[in-house]
Structure formats: C-alpha cells, structure tokens
Amino acid sequence: TDLSQDTFEHVHTLSLHWHLGKKLGEVVRVIDRGISACDTLMKYGVLYLVPAMGECITVVVLFFTVFDVWSVGVLVFSCLAAYAVLTYKLTMWRKRFRASMNKKDNRWHDRITDSLVNFETVKYFTNEEYEKERFNQAVKGYQKFSVSVQASLSVLNISQQVIVNGCL
C-alpha cells in the first residue's frame, strides 16, 4: 500500500515535459505490475515460503534426533536441496520469457490506451485502420510469449514432480 501510494505521488511530481512525452498505457501497466509483484512477494515469501522452510528443517531435525534415522533425514534434506536448486535454475530460465511477455504486455496496453486517449486525433487523420493494425501486432506478440511462459511453467512443474516422487 505504501509503495503504491509513493509511486502515485511520484508520478504527480514529474515535470510537464515528462507527462507530455509519456506513454500512458505503459506507465499504468508498469505501476499495476509493480504493485502486484509486491503483493505476490509478500504472500509467497512471508506466508508460504518461510513457514514451509521452517517445517522442512524441523522434519529433518526430527529424523536426526528423535527417530535416530539419519538416512531418511539425509535423503529428505538432499531432495529438498535438489528441489530448491532446480526451482531456482528453472525460474531464472523462465525469467527471460516472462520479461519478454511483460514488454509485449506493456506494448499492447500502451497502444490501446494511447489510441483511445487520442481518439480525436485518430479520427481526424482517419487512422483507425493503422491503429487497429498496430494493436493487433502488439497482441500477437504478447500471445506468443504468453504461450512460452505457460510451456516453461509446465517444464518447471514436471521437473519438480519428478524430484518429489523420486524422494517418496
């Protein structure tokens, strides 16, 4: 909430020159994505990841100390480490697809917003067809990378399941 408010205030403090040369669709999309990213980071990082790591460490310690089954503890710890490393590596690989998709997402939102904000200019110069073509190209670019993001997510999920099932 604080970050979104600070960003909103910052945009209002920028110069008139910046506002005249802005790409409204892209600015709104980047702000929206930033707020969503902070929300996701807090949700997954604090509410899911930290408690899950604590639980995993507790289970490994219990296998070592209470049950005196060091082999199971080592197996669980090894599988968790492999899972974490694989997840990190594949997430970094997927990051390039996501970055490209975000750029294309910005582009099509920028096209539609600027075209509609400047509706009178588009009508005056009879550029509806030109704007439609620019918008269609931007959406096609977004869809291409959106499919890549989903396909790479499948690779990540299948790889994680292989490690989990192998551990079991």
TAZI-V140672 format. One record per pair of residues at least 6 apart in sequence whose C-alpha atoms are under 8 Angstrom apart, sorted by sequence separation. I is the first residue (numbers start at 1). GAP is how many residues later the second one is. If there is no record, write none. Layout:
# TAZI-V140672
I_GAP, I_GAP
This chain:
# TAZI-V140672
63_6, 64_6, 122_6, 63_7, 115_7, 63_9, 64_9, 122_9, 63_10, 61_12, 60_13, 59_14, 60_14, 60_16, 115_16, 60_17, 111_20, 111_23, 112_23, 7_24, 111_24, 4_27, 108_27, 111_27, 108_30, 4_31, 107_31, 108_31, 3_32, 105_33, 104_34, 105_34, 108_34, 104_35, 104_37, 105_37, 104_38, 102_40, 101_41, 104_41, 101_44, 100_45, 101_45, 98_47, 97_48, 98_48, 101_48, 97_51, 98_51, 97_52, 94_55, 94_58, 94_59, 91_65, 90_66, 87_69, 86_73, 87_73, 86_74, 30_76, 29_77, 83_77, 26_80, 29_80, 83_80, 25_81, 26_81, 82_81, 83_81, 25_82, 26_83, 25_84, 26_84, 79_84, 25_85, 79_85, 24_86, 25_86, 23_87, 25_87, 25_88, 79_88, 24_89, 25_89, 24_90, 23_91, 76_91, 75_92
